[in-house]
Each structure stands twice: as C-alpha cells, then as structure tokens.
Amino acid sequence: MQIRHDSFNAFLDHSDAPVSNASEGPLAGLTLAVKDIYDIAGQRSGGGNPQRLAEIAPAKSTAPSIQKLLDAGARFVGRTQTDELTFSLMGQNAHYPEPINAAAPDRVTGGSSSGSAAAVAAGLVDIAIGSDTGGSIRAPASFCGLIGLRPTHGAISLEDAMPLALSLDTFGWFTRDIGTYEAVGDVLLGVSPRKDEKSHPLRLAALDALVLGRAEAADYERMVGLVTTALGKVDTAPALSHSIDDLYWSFRRIQAYEAWATHGAWISAADRRLGPSVKERFEFGETIDAATYRQETAKRDAFRAELAALLGEDGVLIMPTVPGAAPLKNEPFDDLQAYRERALRLLCLSGLSGFPQITLPLGSVEGAPFGLSLLGPAGSDRRLIGLSRMIIDASKES
C-alpha cells in the first residue's frame, strides 16, 4: 500500500500505479520512499512543479537504481516532495505544503530532498531516496538528524532521473541507522572488500570557521573528539590555494549555467510560475556565458587535483556539514538566504571535486540536529560508510 497523505507533508498523491518488489533479498522487510524526480513505471514525476507534472507522461520503466532496491526486497510506499526543479536547499516549495522536520518541527527540513528527509525522520519509512547537486542529501540529513551520503560523482546511476546540473548531480539516500545505511550501500555500491578502515583524519581551519557561533563551535569540537576516539588524531591540513569564497562562486556559476542548459528552453516556453527564489537562480544561469563556464570548469579541475593530492589514498576531511542547526521556518527571507550562502561554502567542496561526503547525526544545537561530515577521495564511498560506523559506535560508548 502506498502512502498518499501524511501529517508531515512528506508524500505526494499524484501517482498511484502499483509497484512490485522482490519478496526476498537484503532489503526485504524495509520500506522505501522515492523523491519525485525518479521514473517509476506507470507513474508521473513532477519534479516539484505542477506544470511539469501536468505535461509529463507516465514512465514506461523504472529508473535502474530504484529497480535495484526493489529487486533487493525494499517495499515502495510512495513518492516524496522535492523543492521546485530541485533548485533549492531549504525544503520550501511555493506550490506545496512545507514538509515538517520531525526532529525540530519549528525548523526547515532542508531540500531539495525535503519529503524524503521528512519521511525518514518521522519514521514513516526505513529508506528514502533523494539526490544531491548542491547539498540536497547532506543538508536535509544534518537538519533532520539522519545519515546521508553524497556518493562519488557517477558512482550510482542517475538514468531516468530528472537532471539539474549534469556535472554535479548525484544519487543519494537517507536512513536513521548505520546498519540500514550499510545494507543499501551494499546493493547500490557493492559490498566493500576492504576490512582495514585505516584513515588519516584532517581538518581545514577555513571550513571550521564557517560554523555559526559559540554553541555550534563547542558542539562541533565535541564531535571532532568522537572522531579522534574512533579514528585517531585529527590533523590540521595546510590551507587550500583556492579561497572558500572563490570555490563558492565557481560552484554557483557552474551549477546555474548547467541548470539553465537543462531547463532553460522549457522555462522560456511559457510562464511556469516558478517560486521567486528558484526563478532568480535560473535567471542567474541565463546570464552566464560559455567562456565563463569554461573558466570556472578549469578552476574546478585545478581544485579537484589539489584536493586529491591533499587526501591521498586514505585522507578523510572532517568538517561541519552545514553551519549549524536548521534555520527556523519563520526566519526572514534575507536570513535564510544568508544561511544558504554560508552552507554552500561548506557543501561545494564535494560538488566541485566529485568526491564522496557523508554526514552523521552526532550533534545538537538548541535541541536541534547538527551533523558532522567525512569527505574522502574519489571511490572511497564504502570506506566512508565503514568509518561512519566506527564513529557512531564510539559515540554510543562515550
């Protein structure tokens, strides 16, 4: 049975074609929700925009990554909300009721994978699928007290999913516990052959400085202490040659250019009634020319090489996932924007490099969740999940 209505505004009710799953498998007995950008046979995906939903035909087949989970025994229970065309970070879609963050009801869920995070945080499902272009797994996971990995770019197929920015888009998923997270990772990434989870933890002062205030800084240091207990001393890495502000703007320009390339023709064909912030982001993308895009891509390539050299084979960058707890829902628009821009300065490193980053629900500020992240070299996805188990286990013993 599919969930069509819920008190957390996590689910949508526009698609009800039946979805079958294997009766046995590593995910048997676990429930699954899917962000409304992935094709599911017989269903329509609206991508967070009512006009797109009205125009799109039901899918003829199911996205391969979703099918893998169904074949592993996961039981589909519904499609979840997304921010409009996935181009947002707060979980506030102008066209739909705002999802509720069960871990902190007066605060945003984060987005664009807002409904998926809300569904898992509320205990409505065991697993929920999202996507991450600029932080849409990592930010909601931190805000809602969940585990969330942005995989190595291209490691998990995005075939039959609505794109936003092709060089930045990644698959992702949420769970409440590390055991379930590992089980999904086994299905999507393959069982890790490595038994030795040796790592060299590092931190960057420029990233640590982005936490919002004293309470956030104090709890972040406590979380770093948990990493030290589990993995050993966290060394301070030398500063990057690229400033965080430069990386932020490089990310913004690349994302906006690619987003306009993806959706610009459709947006321009009619009045799509985009939400104000989403409309402005697409308009920004329209102003970026190909020469600027090439320049920013070259900058990204240089940064990727520098970060790869810093991390080597076993380096793990320890960092705050976002600046602090989720913003309050009733904060002024300008304050929400300021938080978003500060958060993107943390979130853009994984996006620009294409390297994996996982956020863990280890912290709390004013009673609301606050996550710590591990960022590793390309292809270290399974190792990051294994290290996460070590850290979570250490946190339970402390």
VOGU-3710 file (C-alpha; in Angstrom, 3 decimals, decimal comma):
1> mqirhdsfna> 0,000/0,000/0,000  1,259/3,454/-0,891  1,210/6,392/1,495  -0,843/9,131/-0,158  -1,415/11,524/2,732  0,599/12,108/5,898  0,731/14,691/8,652  4,347/15,577/7,799  3,627/16,652/4,202  6,339/14,283/3,057
11> fldhsdapvs> 4,377/12,370/0,414  2,606/13,316/-2,811  -0,583/11,726/-4,115  -0,390/12,217/-7,869  0,915/8,747/-8,786  -0,642/5,501/-7,615  0,298/2,846/-10,192  1,263/-0,348/-8,341  4,950/-1,048/-7,745  6,157/-4,581/-7,131
21> nasegplagl> 9,265/-5,727/-5,314  11,097/-8,993/-4,723  9,790/-10,989/-1,775  13,311/-11,825/-0,619  16,626/-10,028/-0,585  18,947/-7,977/1,629  16,361/-5,175/1,940  13,311/-7,389/2,486  11,046/-6,004/5,191  12,295/-2,424/4,712
31> tlavkdiydi> 10,065/0,335/3,343  11,165/2,719/0,601  10,151/6,230/-0,450  11,386/7,895/-3,643  11,955/11,576/-4,432  9,644/12,844/-7,153  12,334/13,082/-9,827  12,878/9,352/-10,469  10,940/7,393/-13,074  8,750/4,596/-11,759
41> agqrsgggnp> 6,886/2,524/-14,331  3,313/3,753/-14,786  3,832/6,858/-12,644  4,489/10,524/-13,377  7,254/12,525/-11,732  6,557/16,212/-11,312  9,960/17,424/-10,191  8,279/19,826/-7,782  6,498/21,844/-10,488  2,768/21,420/-11,215
51> qrlaeiapak> 3,086/22,344/-14,892  5,807/19,763/-15,447  3,603/17,194/-13,728  0,656/18,065/-15,975  2,737/17,789/-19,140  4,760/14,660/-18,470  3,611/11,172/-19,484  3,740/8,189/-17,141  7,133/6,494/-17,206  7,480/3,344/-19,280
61> stapsiqkll> 10,128/1,853/-16,984  11,640/2,312/-13,544  14,968/4,068/-13,013  17,666/1,357/-12,771  18,928/2,468/-9,339  15,402/2,361/-7,922  14,806/-1,021/-9,553  17,912/-2,389/-7,820  16,375/-1,559/-4,453  13,043/-3,128/-5,381
71> dagarfvgrt> 14,835/-6,236/-6,627  16,647/-6,372/-3,281  13,301/-6,598/-1,478  12,596/-2,989/-0,466  8,858/-2,189/-0,497  7,860/1,060/-2,195  5,343/3,107/-0,221  5,237/6,433/-2,034  6,749/9,394/-3,853  8,112/12,268/-1,801
81> qtdeltfslm> 8,215/16,025/-2,204  11,099/17,858/-3,801  11,907/21,543/-3,951  10,966/23,006/-7,314  13,099/21,503/-10,110  15,477/20,551/-7,232  16,975/24,079/-7,300  16,768/24,946/-3,595  18,234/23,996/-0,227  15,591/24,799/2,399
91> gqnahypepi> 12,661/22,479/1,643  10,176/25,266/0,924  8,332/24,731/-2,369  5,950/27,564/-3,292  3,488/25,063/-4,812  3,093/22,519/-1,989  2,675/22,402/1,810  6,039/22,551/3,535  7,331/19,192/4,840  7,702/19,003/8,612
101> naaapdrvtg> 11,004/18,216/10,294  10,067/15,694/12,989  13,410/16,240/14,740  12,824/20,005/15,027  9,261/20,937/13,940  9,858/24,675/14,115  12,770/24,407/11,680  13,033/23,638/7,955  13,702/20,132/6,686  16,184/21,309/4,107
111> gsssgsaaav> 15,954/20,418/0,448  15,691/19,724/-2,267  15,147/16,173/-0,959  12,730/17,591/1,603  9,970/14,986/1,577  12,406/12,088/1,682  14,202/13,504/4,727  10,877/14,295/6,426  9,585/10,755/5,808  12,621/9,065/7,351
121> aaglvdiaig> 12,904/11,496/10,271  9,244/10,877/11,129  9,675/7,108/10,987  7,259/6,773/8,059  9,793/4,740/6,064  13,118/2,999/6,636  14,833/4,264/3,466  14,153/7,319/1,330  15,840/8,199/-1,932  16,902/11,729/-2,777
131> sdtggsirap> 19,530/13,428/-4,898  22,383/15,827/-4,201  23,564/18,547/-6,572  24,473/21,341/-4,180  23,771/19,676/-0,837  20,306/18,170/-1,158  21,186/14,982/0,727  23,747/16,362/3,152  21,871/19,465/4,350  18,497/17,748/4,980
141> asfcgliglr> 20,268/14,855/6,690  22,038/17,269/9,030  18,858/19,261/9,651  16,716/16,180/10,378  19,214/14,041/12,311  19,829/11,437/9,600  22,695/9,715/7,815  23,250/10,897/4,247  25,967/10,228/1,668  26,709/12,228/-1,451
151> pthgaisled> 28,473/9,480/-3,464  31,417/9,867/-5,804  30,024/11,603/-8,888  28,797/8,933/-11,297  29,160/6,055/-8,849  25,390/5,386/-8,811  23,303/5,669/-11,956  21,002/8,649/-12,458  19,456/7,178/-15,580  15,748/8,017/-15,780
161> amplalsldt> 16,004/10,793/-13,185  15,225/14,464/-13,829  18,579/16,296/-14,035  19,503/19,746/-12,787  23,253/20,209/-13,390  24,770/17,165/-15,038  28,357/17,516/-13,811  27,130/17,959/-10,225  24,047/15,726/-9,851  24,328/12,586/-7,714
171> fgwftrdigt> 22,025/9,908/-6,312  21,570/9,717/-2,525  19,575/8,166/0,297  18,599/8,684/3,939  18,256/6,298/6,871  18,072/6,706/10,621  20,636/3,993/11,475  24,004/2,941/10,106  23,070/-0,738/9,699  20,336/0,084/7,218
181> yeavgdvllg> 22,608/2,581/5,510  25,238/-0,110/5,001  22,651/-2,536/3,621  21,548/-0,031/0,971  25,194/0,733/0,195  25,830/-2,956/-0,409  23,057/-3,008/-3,012  23,955/0,230/-4,791  27,746/0,340/-4,431  28,654/-3,306/-3,943
191> vsprkdeksh> 29,910/-4,972/-0,787  33,175/-3,410/0,307  36,118/-5,843/0,011  38,176/-3,797/2,467  38,409/-4,916/6,044  41,032/-2,344/7,031  39,328/1,018/7,541  42,595/2,841/8,156  42,356/6,575/7,604  44,166/9,843/8,129
201> plrlaaldal> 41,681/12,410/9,525  42,263/16,027/8,525  40,553/19,350/9,113  40,732/22,755/7,432  40,613/25,933/9,521  38,711/27,799/6,794  35,877/25,273/6,988  35,797/25,098/10,776  35,412/28,897/10,815  32,074/28,646/8,985
211> vlgraeaady> 30,129/27,359/11,996  27,686/29,997/13,150  28,533/30,751/16,780  29,900/29,608/20,124  27,332/26,888/20,749  27,867/25,456/17,280  31,658/25,641/17,617  31,574/23,930/21,011  29,424/21,062/19,810  31,469/20,705/16,644
221> ermvglvtta> 34,637/20,318/18,735  32,837/17,679/20,802  32,011/15,805/17,576  35,621/16,065/16,403  36,538/14,479/19,723  34,356/11,488/18,817  36,227/11,178/15,542  39,526/11,265/17,425  38,340/8,483/19,721  37,314/6,318/16,783
231> lgkvdtapal> 39,904/7,121/14,115  42,832/8,793/15,859  44,182/12,332/15,967  42,664/14,822/13,527  45,499/16,844/11,972  45,132/20,372/10,646  45,764/20,438/6,898  47,523/23,315/5,124  45,241/25,940/3,633  43,999/25,414/0,103
241> shsiddlyws> 45,326/27,703/-2,606  41,708/28,399/-3,612  39,736/30,558/-1,199  36,395/29,265/0,038  34,678/32,288/-1,498  36,240/31,557/-4,902  35,132/27,935/-4,710  31,624/29,002/-3,733  31,287/31,284/-6,746  32,800/28,699/-9,062
251> frriqayeaw> 30,201/26,206/-7,876  27,347/28,707/-8,172  28,263/29,629/-11,751  28,761/26,055/-12,921  25,535/24,899/-11,315  23,486/27,805/-12,656  24,899/27,510/-16,188  24,164/23,790/-16,341  20,721/24,233/-14,772  19,762/26,740/-17,441
261> athgawisaa> 21,147/24,421/-20,135  18,926/21,661/-18,731  15,677/23,536/-18,124  16,022/26,909/-19,855  14,130/26,007/-23,018  11,220/24,572/-21,057  11,122/27,543/-18,670  11,197/30,007/-21,564  8,366/28,314/-23,462  5,633/29,573/-21,104
271> drrlgpsvke> 5,006/31,222/-17,745  5,981/28,358/-15,430  5,070/30,302/-12,277  8,346/29,389/-10,642  8,760/30,225/-6,977  10,595/33,562/-6,556  13,978/32,237/-5,367  14,018/29,407/-7,910  13,134/31,848/-10,689  16,033/34,115/-9,709
281> rfefgetida> 18,510/31,201/-9,716  17,521/30,192/-13,225  17,693/33,808/-14,384  21,228/33,970/-12,979  22,105/30,888/-15,028  20,839/32,564/-18,184  23,384/35,374/-17,714  26,436/33,089/-17,600  28,191/32,663/-20,939  30,156/29,681/-22,220
291> atyrqetakr> 33,521/31,414/-21,720  32,787/31,970/-18,029  31,660/28,351/-17,712  34,942/27,141/-19,249  36,957/29,347/-16,893  35,105/28,033/-13,849  35,468/24,452/-15,067  39,222/24,916/-15,333  39,257/26,294/-11,799  37,255/23,257/-10,650
301> dafraelaal> 39,730/20,886/-12,309  42,642/22,552/-10,526  40,815/22,391/-7,195  39,969/18,725/-7,702  43,627/17,911/-8,326  44,718/19,880/-5,248  42,158/18,178/-3,001  43,085/14,760/-4,382  46,741/15,426/-3,543  45,804/16,591/-0,038
311> lgedgvlimp> 43,736/13,493/0,699  45,935/10,897/-0,984  44,572/7,377/-0,692  43,483/7,377/2,941  42,888/11,013/3,887  39,478/11,945/5,288  38,480/15,579/5,666  36,472/16,153/8,858  34,173/19,151/8,550  30,861/20,622/9,699
321> tvpgaaplkn> 28,172/19,559/7,252  26,390/22,918/7,460  26,954/25,980/9,674  24,620/24,815/12,449  21,117/23,576/13,134  18,398/24,074/10,530  17,101/27,633/10,257  13,757/28,398/11,858  10,852/28,361/9,408  9,793/31,890/10,295
331> epfddlqayr> 13,199/33,496/9,820  13,210/36,476/7,430  13,981/35,719/3,788  17,318/37,552/3,911  18,429/35,475/6,915  17,506/32,240/5,150  19,494/33,369/2,115  22,500/34,247/4,260  22,390/30,789/5,857  22,104/29,156/2,424
341> eralrllcls> 25,139/31,001/1,080  27,185/30,124/4,166  26,109/26,482/3,931  27,048/26,267/0,258  30,584/27,332/1,126  30,830/24,061/3,074  28,797/21,934/0,707  30,512/22,999/-2,532  33,778/21,124/-1,944  32,234/17,711/-2,557
351> glsgfpqitl> 30,228/19,009/-5,500  33,172/20,634/-7,263  35,562/17,750/-6,676  33,065/14,963/-7,277  34,414/13,271/-4,132  32,099/11,483/-1,680  30,927/13,062/1,569  28,827/11,516/4,323  27,085/13,375/7,145  26,443/11,788/10,535
361> plgsvegapf> 23,818/12,813/13,134  26,238/13,353/16,003  25,494/16,866/17,198  22,791/19,106/18,596  22,361/22,864/18,929  19,424/24,288/20,878  17,813/20,854/20,797  18,014/20,563/17,007  20,272/18,194/14,979  23,665/19,297/13,690
371> glsllgpags> 25,768/16,955/11,542  29,471/16,266/11,136  30,831/15,170/7,754  33,605/12,996/6,384  34,847/13,761/2,863  37,137/11,250/1,184  38,901/10,751/-2,153  37,078/9,558/-5,259  35,819/5,990/-4,890  36,046/5,907/-1,092
381> drrliglsrm> 32,269/5,716/-0,623  32,185/2,326/1,097  35,159/3,222/3,279  33,368/6,368/4,434  30,335/4,303/5,417  32,601/1,901/7,323  34,358/4,756/9,108  30,966/6,206/9,944  30,002/3,009/11,726  33,199/3,225/13,793
391> iidaskes> 32,452/6,824/14,774  28,795/6,157/15,576  29,753/3,142/17,686  32,315/5,276/19,541  29,684/7,939/20,166  27,393/5,379/21,803  30,153/4,305/24,165  31,175/7,825/25,197
//
